[in-house]
Amino acid sequence: MFRVTVRGSFGPLDERARAAVEAAAGPAYTREGTFTHDATMAAFTFRCQVAAEDDDGEAEAGQAALEALAAHGLPYRVLKLAVTDLRQVRIRRR
């Protein structure tokens, strides 16, 4: 499983697009992706969870997250993309 965080900026948003962003708002990582944004809806963070196959890497996860972002049909520009491979995360038990 990968968690991908995309930071970016929106292009001009009409009322329908603003409503779509609000409907997909939330801090959680989901397959469809969720948005958090500033008060003006100019800057955003998009969080997406991508299933991982054995041979998948960060590039494939990043591409899948960008496809999920594009599926929302909003004008945007990507500023930064960060991928975390949860298969590599180790939990220390006390």
Secondary structure as GFF3:
##gff-version 3
##sequence-region A 1 94
A	DSSP	beta_strand	2	10	.	.	.	ID=ss1
A	DSSP	alpha_helix	15	23	.	.	.	ID=ss2
A	DSSP	beta_strand	34	37	.	.	.	ID=ss3
A	DSSP	beta_strand	43	50	.	.	.	ID=ss4
A	DSSP	alpha_helix	58	71	.	.	.	ID=ss5
A	DSSP	beta_strand	76	85	.	.	.	ID=ss6
###
